[in-house]
Amino acid sequence: MAIFLAVLFFIQIIVGYFLVLLYMKVSKFDNLEKKQRQLMNEMDDSIGAYLAELKDENERLIAKLAERQTEMTKQGQAGIADPAKPVPTAPREESQPGSAIGVPKVPVNIALQSYENARKVHGNASDEQLEREPEDDRTRALEWHRDGHSVEEIAKRLEKGKTEVELMLKFK
């Protein structure tokens, strides 16, 4: 009987040891999962900041191109500039020492042509109409719901089920 109790006691010690090892492994994976979530959040934040900065740069470029285009039309009306003559490019900052962020290396006239081609592709829609176009079904559904359309109408327009549209509207 004493040997049987000693064997049971020894088995309990071994099981306890394995339980402690298992607990340590689980806590290690929990910590790893927390670090992964933190990294994902940091990456989302940095990508969001990068996209916002890129959008600001793009808007500034568009404004500068529009300003340059109005200057060209004024010069063209005054008879000063030759329309066949290319637009002069902005000076590059490569020659200036210590400048980390310089003026884009793409000539302004090429960028202007690119934006004009983009406008031709989108038709005669204004910039405001292009910016207002919803990007996905969710934003369209939210916009139509704000306009007072029913869930059934939105589902028909999007060619989706009513339940899916209700979920889109519920999780704004």
ZANUVO-721161 format. One line per field, with one value per atom (N, C-alpha, C): atom name; residue in one letter; x, y, z. Coordinates in steps of 0.2 Angstrom, whole numbers. Each point is the difference from the previous one (the first is absolute). Layout:
ZANUVO-721161
a <- CA,...
r <- A,...
x <- X,...
y <- Y,...
z <- Z,...
This chain:
ZANUVO-721161
a <- N,CA,C,N,CA,C,N,CA,C,N,CA,C,N,CA,C,N,CA,C,N,CA,C,N,CA,C,N,CA,C,N,CA,C,N,CA,C,N,CA,C,N,CA,C,N,CA,C,N,CA,C,N,CA,C,N,CA,C,N,CA,C,N,CA,C,N,CA,C,N,CA,C,N,CA,C,N,CA,C,N,CA,C,N,CA,C,N,CA,C,N,CA,C,N,CA,C,N,CA,C,N,CA,C,N,CA,C,N,CA,C,N,CA,C,N,CA,C,N,CA,C,N,CA,C,N,CA,C,N,CA,C,N,CA,C,N,CA,C,N,CA,C,N,CA,C,N,CA,C,N,CA,C,N,CA,C,N,CA,C,N,CA,C,N,CA,C,N,CA,C,N,CA,C,N,CA,C,N,CA,C,N,CA,C,N,CA,C,N,CA,C,N,CA,C,N,CA,C,N,CA,C,N,CA,C,N,CA,C,N,CA,C,N,CA,C,N,CA,C,N,CA,C,N,CA,C,N,CA,C,N,CA,C,N,CA,C,N,CA,C,N,CA,C,N,CA,C,N,CA,C,N,CA,C,N,CA,C,N,CA,C,N,CA,C,N,CA,C,N,CA,C,N,CA,C,N,CA,C,N,CA,C,N,CA,C,N,CA,C,N,CA,C,N,CA,C,N,CA,C,N,CA,C,N,CA,C,N,CA,C,N,CA,C,N,CA,C,N,CA,C,N,CA,C,N,CA,C,N,CA,C,N,CA,C,N,CA,C,N,CA,C,N,CA,C,N,CA,C,N,CA,C,N,CA,C,N,CA,C,N,CA,C,N,CA,C,N,CA,C,N,CA,C,N,CA,C,N,CA,C,N,CA,C,N,CA,C,N,CA,C,N,CA,C,N,CA,C,N,CA,C,N,CA,C,N,CA,C,N,CA,C,N,CA,C,N,CA,C,N,CA,C,N,CA,C,N,CA,C,N,CA,C,N,CA,C,N,CA,C,N,CA,C,N,CA,C,N,CA,C,N,CA,C,N,CA,C,N,CA,C,N,CA,C,N,CA,C,N,CA,C,N,CA,C,N,CA,C,N,CA,C,N,CA,C,N,CA,C,N,CA,C,N,CA,C,N,CA,C,N,CA,C,N,CA,C,N,CA,C,N,CA,C,N,CA,C,N,CA,C,N,CA,C,N,CA,C,N,CA,C,N,CA,C,N,CA,C,N,CA,C,N,CA,C,N,CA,C,N,CA,C,N,CA,C,N,CA,C,N,CA,C,N,CA,C,N,CA,C,N,CA,C,N,CA,C,N,CA,C,N,CA,C,N,CA,C,N,CA,C,N,CA,C,N,CA,C,N,CA,C
r <- M,M,M,A,A,A,I,I,I,F,F,F,L,L,L,A,A,A,V,V,V,L,L,L,F,F,F,F,F,F,I,I,I,Q,Q,Q,I,I,I,I,I,I,V,V,V,G,G,G,Y,Y,Y,F,F,F,L,L,L,V,V,V,L,L,L,L,L,L,Y,Y,Y,M,M,M,K,K,K,V,V,V,S,S,S,K,K,K,F,F,F,D,D,D,N,N,N,L,L,L,E,E,E,K,K,K,K,K,K,Q,Q,Q,R,R,R,Q,Q,Q,L,L,L,M,M,M,N,N,N,E,E,E,M,M,M,D,D,D,D,D,D,S,S,S,I,I,I,G,G,G,A,A,A,Y,Y,Y,L,L,L,A,A,A,E,E,E,L,L,L,K,K,K,D,D,D,E,E,E,N,N,N,E,E,E,R,R,R,L,L,L,I,I,I,A,A,A,K,K,K,L,L,L,A,A,A,E,E,E,R,R,R,Q,Q,Q,T,T,T,E,E,E,M,M,M,T,T,T,K,K,K,Q,Q,Q,G,G,G,Q,Q,Q,A,A,A,G,G,G,I,I,I,A,A,A,D,D,D,P,P,P,A,A,A,K,K,K,P,P,P,V,V,V,P,P,P,T,T,T,A,A,A,P,P,P,R,R,R,E,E,E,E,E,E,S,S,S,Q,Q,Q,P,P,P,G,G,G,S,S,S,A,A,A,I,I,I,G,G,G,V,V,V,P,P,P,K,K,K,V,V,V,P,P,P,V,V,V,N,N,N,I,I,I,A,A,A,L,L,L,Q,Q,Q,S,S,S,Y,Y,Y,E,E,E,N,N,N,A,A,A,R,R,R,K,K,K,V,V,V,H,H,H,G,G,G,N,N,N,A,A,A,S,S,S,D,D,D,E,E,E,Q,Q,Q,L,L,L,E,E,E,R,R,R,E,E,E,P,P,P,E,E,E,D,D,D,D,D,D,R,R,R,T,T,T,R,R,R,A,A,A,L,L,L,E,E,E,W,W,W,H,H,H,R,R,R,D,D,D,G,G,G,H,H,H,S,S,S,V,V,V,E,E,E,E,E,E,I,I,I,A,A,A,K,K,K,R,R,R,L,L,L,E,E,E,K,K,K,G,G,G,K,K,K,T,T,T,E,E,E,V,V,V,E,E,E,L,L,L,M,M,M,L,L,L,K,K,K,F,F,F,K,K,K
x <- 4,-4,4,6,4,4,1,3,-5,-6,-5,-1,0,-1,6,6,6,0,-2,-1,-5,-6,-5,3,4,3,5,4,5,-4,-5,-4,-3,-3,-2,5,6,5,2,0,2,-6,-6,-6,0,2,1,5,6,5,-2,-4,-2,-5,-4,-5,3,6,3,4,2,3,-5,-6,-5,-2,-1,-2,5,6,6,-1,-1,-1,-6,-5,-6,1,3,1,5,5,5,-4,-5,-4,-4,-3,-4,4,6,4,2,1,2,-6,-6,-6,-1,1,-1,5,7,5,-2,-3,-3,-5,-5,-5,3,4,3,4,4,3,-5,-5,-5,-3,-2,-3,5,7,5,1,-1,1,-6,-6,-6,0,3,1,5,5,5,-2,-3,-3,-5,-4,-5,3,5,4,3,3,3,-5,-6,-5,-3,0,-3,6,6,5,1,-1,0,-6,-6,-6,1,3,2,5,5,5,-4,-4,-4,-4,-4,-4,4,6,4,3,2,2,-6,-6,-5,-1,0,-1,6,6,5,0,-3,-1,-5,-6,-5,2,4,3,4,5,4,-4,-5,-5,-3,-2,-4,5,7,5,1,0,1,-5,-6,-6,0,2,1,5,6,5,-2,-3,-3,-4,-5,-4,3,5,4,5,1,4,7,2,7,3,-4,3,-2,4,-2,-3,-6,-3,4,4,3,6,2,6,-2,5,-2,1,-4,0,7,3,7,-1,5,-1,3,-2,2,8,4,7,0,5,0,5,-2,4,6,2,6,6,0,6,1,-5,1,2,5,2,-4,-1,-4,-7,-3,-7,-2,-4,-2,-6,-5,-6,0,1,0,-6,0,-5,-1,-6,0,4,3,4,-4,-6,-4,-2,1,-1,-8,-1,-7,-5,3,-4,-2,4,-2,-5,0,-5,-6,0,-6,-4,4,-3,-3,3,-2,-7,-1,-6,-5,2,-5,-3,5,-3,-4,1,-4,-7,0,-7,-4,4,-3,-3,3,-2,-7,0,-6,-5,1,-5,1,-6,0,-2,1,-2,5,-3,5,3,5,4,-4,-5,-5,-4,-2,-4,4,7,4,1,1,2,-6,-6,-6,-2,3,-2,2,-5,1,5,4,5,-2,-4,-3,-7,-3,-7,-2,4,-1,-2,5,-1,-6,-1,-6,-7,0,-5,-2,6,-1,-3,3,-2,-8,-2,-7,-4,2,-4,-1,5,0,-5,0,-5,-7,-1,-7,-3,5,-2,-1,-5,-1,5,0,5,-1,-6,-2,3,-1,2,8,3,8,2,-3,2,-1,-6,0,5,1,5,7,2,7,0,-6,-1,3,-2,2,-7,1,-6,-1,-7,-2,4,2,3,7,4,6,0,-5,0,-2,-4,-2,7,4,6,5,0,4,-2,-7,-2,1,-1,1,7,5,7,3,-2,2,8
y <- -6,6,6,0,6,1,-5,0,3,-2,3,7,3,7,4,-3,3,1,-5,0,6,0,5,7,1,6,2,-4,1,2,-3,1,7,2,7,5,-1,5,0,-5,0,4,-1,3,8,1,7,4,-3,2,2,-5,1,5,1,5,7,1,6,2,-5,1,2,-4,2,7,2,7,5,-1,4,1,-5,0,4,-1,4,7,2,7,3,-4,3,1,-4,1,6,1,6,6,0,6,2,-6,1,3,-2,2,8,2,7,4,-2,3,1,-5,0,5,0,5,7,1,7,2,-5,1,2,-4,1,7,2,7,5,0,4,1,-6,0,4,-2,4,7,2,8,3,-4,3,0,-5,0,6,0,6,7,1,6,1,-5,0,2,-3,1,7,3,7,4,-1,4,0,-6,-1,4,0,4,7,3,7,2,-4,1,1,-5,-1,7,2,6,6,0,6,0,-6,0,2,-2,1,8,3,7,4,-3,4,-1,-6,-1,5,0,5,7,2,7,1,-5,1,0,-4,0,7,3,6,5,0,5,-1,-6,-2,3,-1,3,8,3,7,2,-3,2,-2,-5,-2,6,2,5,7,1,6,0,-6,-1,0,-1,0,-7,-6,-6,-4,-4,-4,-6,-2,-6,-7,0,-6,-1,5,0,-4,-4,-4,4,-2,4,-1,5,-1,-4,-4,-4,4,-2,3,-2,4,-2,-5,-5,-5,2,-4,2,-5,-3,-5,4,6,4,3,1,3,-5,1,-5,0,-6,0,-1,0,-1,-7,-2,-7,-2,5,-1,6,-2,5,1,4,1,-7,-2,-6,1,-6,0,-1,-1,0,7,2,6,2,6,2,-1,1,-1,-8,-4,-7,-2,3,-1,3,6,3,-4,-3,-4,-6,-3,-6,2,5,2,2,3,1,-6,-5,-7,-3,1,-3,3,6,4,-3,-1,-2,-7,-4,-7,0,5,1,4,2,4,7,4,7,1,-5,1,5,4,4,-3,3,-3,-2,5,-1,-7,-1,-6,-6,0,-5,-2,5,-1,-3,2,-2,-7,-3,-7,-5,-4,-5,-5,-2,-5,-7,-2,-7,0,-6,-1,2,0,2,8,3,8,2,-4,2,-2,-5,-2,5,2,5,7,2,6,-1,-5,-1,0,-3,-1,7,4,7,4,-2,4,-2,-6,-2,-6,-3,-6,-6,-4,-6,-6,-4,-6,-4,-1,-4,3,7,4,-1,1,0,-7,-5,-7,-1,2,0,3,6,4,-3,-3,-3,-7,-3,-7,-4,1,-4,-1,-5,-1,5,0,5,-1,-6,-1,3,-1,3,7,3,8,2,-3,1,0,-5,0,5,2,6,6,1,6,0,-6,0,1,-2,1,5,6,6,1
z <- 0,0,0,4,0,-7,-3,-7,-5,1,-5,2,6,2,-3,1,-3,-7,-4,-7,-2,3,-1,1,6,1,-5,-2,-6,-6,-2,-6,1,6,1,-1,2,-1,-7,-4,-7,-4,2,-3,1,7,2,-4,-1,-4,-7,-3,-7,-1,5,0,1,4,0,-7,-3,-7,-5,0,-4,1,6,2,-3,1,-2,-8,-4,-7,-2,3,-1,1,6,1,-5,-2,-5,-7,-2,-6,1,6,1,0,3,-1,-7,-4,-7,-4,2,-4,2,6,2,-4,0,-4,-8,-2,-7,-1,4,0,0,5,0,-6,-3,-6,-6,0,-5,1,6,1,-2,2,-2,-8,-3,-7,-4,3,-2,0,6,2,-5,-1,-5,-7,-2,-7,-1,5,0,0,4,-1,-6,-3,-7,-5,0,-5,1,6,1,-3,1,-2,-8,-3,-7,-3,3,-2,0,6,0,-5,-2,-5,-7,-1,-6,-1,5,0,-2,4,-1,-8,-2,-7,-5,1,-4,0,6,1,-4,1,-4,-7,-3,-7,-2,3,-2,0,5,0,-6,-1,-6,-7,0,-6,-1,6,-1,-2,2,-2,-7,-3,-7,-4,2,-4,0,6,0,-5,0,-4,-7,-2,-6,-3,4,-2,-1,4,-1,-6,-3,-6,2,6,3,-2,2,-1,-6,-3,-5,2,-2,2,-1,-6,-1,4,4,4,6,3,6,6,5,6,4,2,3,7,1,6,6,6,6,1,3,1,5,-1,5,6,5,6,1,-5,1,1,-4,1,6,4,7,5,3,5,7,2,7,-1,-6,-1,-1,5,0,-4,0,-4,-5,-6,-5,-4,-5,-5,-4,-2,-4,-6,-2,-6,-7,1,-6,-3,-6,-2,1,1,1,-6,-6,-6,-1,2,0,5,6,5,-2,-3,-2,-5,-5,-5,3,5,3,4,3,3,-5,-6,-5,-3,-1,-2,5,6,5,0,-1,-1,-6,-6,-6,1,4,2,4,4,5,-3,-7,-3,2,0,2,7,4,7,3,5,3,6,3,5,6,2,5,-1,-6,-2,1,-2,0,8,4,7,3,-2,3,-1,-6,-2,6,2,6,-3,4,-2,1,4,1,1,1,1,6,5,7,0,-3,0,-4,-5,-4,4,3,4,6,3,5,-3,-5,-4,-2,-3,-2,6,6,6,3,0,2,-4,-7,-4,0,5,1,-4,-3,-4,5,-2,5,-1,4,0,-6,-2,-6,-6,-1,-6,0,6,0,-2,2,-1,-8,-3,-7,-4,2,-4,1,6,0,-2,-1,-2,6,6,6,4,4,5,5,2,5,6,3,6,-1,-6,0,0,-3,0,7,4,6,5,-1,3,-2,-6,-2,4,0,3,8,2,8,2,-4,2,-4,2,-4,2
